Amino acid sequence: MLPEIVTRTSVTPNQLRVVTVELPHLHTASLVLYVKVGSRLESADDNGLSHFVEHMLFRGTERHPTSYDINFAFESLGGTLYAETGRDYSLFQVTLVPGLVEGGLELFGELFGKPLFADLELERKLILEELTEDYDERGTEINSADIARGLLFQDHPLAQRIIGPPDNVRRFTDADVRRHFGRYYCAANAILVASGPVEHDAVARAAARHMVGLDEGEPAVAEPARADQRGARFLHVPDSGAQSSIEVLWRGVPEVDEDYMATVALVRALDDGMSTRLHYRLCDQLGLAYSLQASIEPLHDVTVLEVSGATANAKVPELVARLLELADELRKSGIDEAELAKVKRRFRYDLLSSIDDANAMAGWFGGTALYYPPSTLEERAARMDRVTIADVRRAAERAFSADNLAVVVVGSLTRARLAEVRSSVAGYR
């Protein structure tokens, strides 16, 4: 049995949901604000603006008017302000000793209630510098992960890069920043989570005192994901160097789907340790790459099943062919009982480990709750326990369809090697 995790939720007068995740065995608490804002909620003209606003929020408040001042204030409490922009949501997080949670909330009230948005041109330069690693000297995009998502989702907002294109970053104005902040950074579109050795009523009272600067606003609505692809997609982006980056993506079912947990088991059978198929077969036995990674990116209404890695240019055709053969094998034959038993044990171990991670608990009971009520850890464990060999095979058949597949190679390929890769992708049915 997994320990019961006590969570409580209340709502402040300005309609901010306040969630506490009680973890009395921990010695630090995580304070996180989750906001339903990110690249999939942006128009093409605004793409990158959520990330830009995230950066600008570090540029000071009325009481702490510089980036130094606001960061010094958080760090003087013992923690470090961390922020992240995603596709479905963005977050701001600080970890503190429990007695200083109210001090953190006071600073959150300043950060989201009285931002200055100063030094915009300086922040623009920093973001453009951040972007340079995603483009070559000719200005061609070479970030294979972003290119692959663009290929998979095409004209849907999920195809957009989180950081946005350079042209957008160059033209965002103070008015754009304030407009975007005003629309999305409102109480009804956010969830505040305190996770750790905390007491709900005290956190809720402090939140009501300090988060009054957030307007009530309205929840944002994301455009639903689509599944209208017909046939596998492939793109090669030429780039110099001795290695090529490879991204193989499949569109998968969301967490609320009955086959989601079987899909988790499927991906763990691919890559969750040195004895899994991806590493043992393709790296250890065939030497096609030093390292390959398989993962799931869960979004609220779709998931991305991703295999990524890099290899010598000469090995690209065989690596892509073998990856697709492995996916086809899982569709046709599934996994065996020993693999599934190992997956279930390691999944339960990770659930237990997450109970010792205040940030992980905050994410599950906060970020997830922006879109739908999260299940308990015991419910998640029970779902995995019920997964059968037949379930995993059915999940593989659903996920590893050619109509869900996008393959991207960024690197230097001869015409012959490129033709081989194209043939492997086109022949995947």
N, C-alpha and C positions, 0 to 999 in steps of 0.2 A: 504494500500500500504506500502511496505517496502521501507525504504530510499535507493536511488541509491548509490551503492558503486563504486567509481571511482578507477579503476586499470589501470596501465600502465606498459608496458614491453619494455625493450630495451636490446641490446646485446653488451657486451664489446668486444674489439678487440680480446681477447682470447676465445670468444664464450661463456662467462658466461651470462646466462639470469638473468636480474635484474628486479624484479617486485616490484612495490609500490602499497600498498593498502591505499588509502587516507581516514583517519578517523579523520577529523579535530576537532571533539568534544572531543577526548581523550587528556590526558595530558602526556602520556608516549608513546614511540615507541618501537616496537619489531623488532629486527634484527635477522634473521634466515637464516642459510645456510642448504638447503635440498640436500642430496646426494643420488643418486640411488645406495645404497649399503646396504646389510642386509643379513639375514640368507638364504633367498630363492635364492640369487645370489651366494651362496657358494657351492663348492664341499663338499663331505663328509669329506675329509681330511682338508679342510679349515673351516669347520663349527665352528663358534665362533670367527673367525678372525676379522670380522667386529666390533664386540663388543670389542675385544681386542685392535684394532686400535683406536676406540673411546676413550678408557681409556688412551692409550699411548699419545694421542694428548694433554692431560692435563699435560704432563711431561716436558713442557717448550719449548721455542723457542730460536733462537739466541740472541735476545734482552732481553728475559725474561727466563733465562736458567733453572729455577727450577719450580716445580709445585706450590710452594709458590709464586714465582715471577709472573707467568702468571695469577694465580687466583687473586693476589693482584692488578694487573694492571686492570683487568675487574672490580673488586669490588671498585676500586678507582674511576671508572666512575659512580658508584652508583648501578650497576646491578650485577648479579651473572651469570657466564657462566653455562649453563645447556646443557646437551647432552643426546641423547637417540638413541639407536639402535633398529630398528624394523625388520620386514620381508621384506617389499617393499623398505624402505628407512631409512636413519638415519638423525638426525638433530642436529644442534648446535645453541643455542639461548641465547640472552641476551636482557633484557628490560632496556631502558635508557630514560632519558629526551631527547626531540628531538634535542636540541643543541649539544648533545654528540654522535649522531649517527655516525658522521665521525670518532670520536675517537674509537668507537666500530669497525668500518670497518677497521681502521688501525690495531687494534689488531687481527681481523679476518685474515687480510693479513699476519700477523706474524704467526698465528696459523696454517694456511693451506699452507703457502708458505715456512716457515722456521722451521718446527718442528724438535726437537732434538731426540725424541723417547728415552729419557734417562730412567734409572732405570727400565729396563724391568723386572728384577727378582723381584723387589719390587712390581711392578704392577701385576705380575703373582700371587704372594702370596695373594694380595687383591682380585683378581678375583676368585681364588680357595676358599678363605674364603666366598665370595659371593655365591659360588656354594654349600656350605655345607648345606644350608637350604633346598636344593632340594633333598637331599639324606639322608637316615637313616644311622645308625651306621654300617650296613653291606655293605653299598655302593649301596643300591637299590634306584633307583629314585622314589621319592614320590610326585613330583610336578604334581598334577593331570591335570592342564591346559596344560602343555607341553606334558604329556603322551597322553592326549586325541587328541591333534593335530597330534602327531605321529601316532596314531591309525587311524585317519580320512584320512590323506594324505599318509601314509605309505612310499613308496619308492620315493616320490616326494620331492624336496627340501623344500616345505612348511611344511614337517613333522619335519624339523630340529629345534632344540632349538636355540634361539637367542644367548644365552651365550655359547653354544657349550658343548660338553662332556668334563669331566675333563681330559681325556687322551690328547685331542687336546690342551687344555689350557697348560698342562704341557710341551708340546714339541714345541710350537710356538717360532720361533727365530726372531732375529732382521731382518734378511733377509726376513722372511715371512711378518712381519709388513710393511716393506718398499715396498715390492712387491705389497701387497694388497692396500696400500695407493696410490702407483703410478698408479695402474690400475683404481681405482674408484674415487679418489679425484682429478678429473680433471674438467675443466670448462664446457665442453660439457655434463658432467654427473651430473650437479648440478644446482640449482636455488637459487639465493640470493633474499630474501624478506625483505623489510622494510615496516612495517605496523603501522599506527598511523598518527599523525599530521606531515607528511613528504612531501617533494616536490620531484617529480621524477627526474628532471634534476640534482638536487644537489646530490641525492643519486647515480645516474648513473655515474656522473663524479667522485665521491669519490670511487665508486667501481672500475672504470677503473684505478684509481691511485693506489689503495691499494691491489687489488686482482690479480696483474700481476704475482704473484708467482705460480699461478695454471697453469699447462700445459693445452693446449686445449683438448687433449685426444679424446675419443669417448664415446658415450652413451652406457651404459650397457644394455643387453637384458636378461630378466628373462624367464626361462622355463615356458611355459603356464601351468596353472592349468588344471588338468584332472578331468573328471567325469565318471570314469569307475568302480565305486564300485558296487557290487552286494550283496545286503542284509545288514542288520544292523550288526555292529561290537561291541563287548563287551570285556572289559579287567578288571580284578580285580587284584590289587596289594596289597598284605597283608601288614598291618602296625598296630602297636600297638596303643592303645589309646581308649578312650571312644566314640570318634566320627569318622565318615568316611567322606572323601571329595568326592563329586559327581560332575562329569562333563558330561553334555549331549550336544553334538554338532551336528549340521546339516550343511551341505554344502549348501550355498545359492548363489543367482545370484549376479553378480557384479553391481556396481552403474550405469553403462551405460545400463543395461537391462530394458526393459519396465516395468517389475514387481518389480523393486527394491524399489520404493517408497511405493508400497503396502506391501512389506516385512517389511519396516520400520514401517508402521502402525500396522502390525501383531505383531511385537516384542514389540511395545509400548503398545498394548492391553494386552500383557502378563505381562509386567513389566514397568510401568511408573507412579509410585505413589502407595499409600496404598490401593486404590480401584481396582487395576488391578487383573486379574485372578490368577496370580502366588502367589502374597502375600496374597490376601484375602482368596482364597480357601485353598491353601496348608499350609500356615503358620497360618493365623488368625483363620480359621475355623477348620482345621484338626490338627494343631499343629505338623506338620511333620518336621518342621525346624524353627529355629528362624529367619533365613534370607535366601532368595533365590534371585539370580540376573539373569536377562535375558539381553543380549546385542548383538550387531552386531559388529564384527571386519571386517571393509571393507578393502579388498585388491584390487589391480587394476583390477583383472580378476575373482575374486571370493569373497564371504563373508563367514564368520563363524558366524552362529547363535548359541549362547552359553547360556546354563542355568547352573549355578554353585551354590554350597552351601555346607553345612556340616550338618550332623545330627547324632543322636545317632545310634550306629550300629544296634540296634534292629529295627529301623524305616526305614532302607535303602530299603528293598524290597517294602514296601508300597509307599515310596516316588518316587522311580523309576517308579513303575507301574502307579501312579497317574500322574506323569509328561508326560508319554507316552499317557495316556488316554486323557490328556488335549490337547496334540498335535493332536491326532486323532479327537477329538471333533472339533478343529479349521479347520481341513481339511474337515470335513463333514458338519459342520454348520456355520463356519465363525464367525464373530462378528456382533453385532447389530448396528443400526444407532446411538444410544446414545454413544456407545463406540467409534465409528469412529469420531463422532463430537468432543468428548473430545480429542482424539488423535490429530486431526487437530488443535485444539486451542492450545494445549500444544506444538505441533511442531512449530507453528508460534511464540509462546512465546520464545521458545529456539532460533529460528532464530534471533529474535529481541535482545535477550540477547547476542548472539554471536557478534553483532555489537559493543558491549562494551568491547569485548575481543580481543585485538590486536593479541594475539598468535593464537586464533581460526581462525581469518581471514587470518593470514599468512599461516596456515596449509592448508586451503581450496584452496587458490589461489597460493600456492607454492608447498606443498607436492603433492597434487593431480596433479598439472601440470607437474610433472615428467613423467606421464604416458598418460594423455589425458587432453584436455582443460576443466577446471572446469566451471560449469554453474554458473550463477549469483544467488544471494539469491532469487530474485524475480522468477526466473525460477524454483528453488527448491520448493518455496512456491506454485507456480502454479501446479507443478507436484503433490504435496500432495493434493491440493484442488480438483484435478480431480479424486483422488482415490475413488472407489465405494466399496460397500459391496461385490459385485461380484469379484472385483479385489483382495480384501484381501483373499477371499476364494480360488481363483485361485493361489495366491502366497503361501498360506498355503499348497495347494495340491502339488505344485512344491517343496517347501522347505522341508516339513515334510514327505518326502518319506523315506522308510527304506533304500533305496540305497544312502541316504545322511547322515545316522545316525551313530554316534559313542558314546558309553557310557563307562565311566571309573569310577570305584569306588576304592579309596585308603583307606583301613581301615581293621578292624578286623571283618570278617564275618564267622559265622558257616557254615558248609556244607549245611545245610538246607536253610539258608538265601541266600547263594550264588546261590543255585539251583533256588530259587524263582526269583532272579534278572535275571539270565540267561534265564529263561522261559519267563519273561516279554519282554526282548529285542528280543529273538528269535521269539516270537509271534507277534511282531510289523510288520504289513504289509502295 
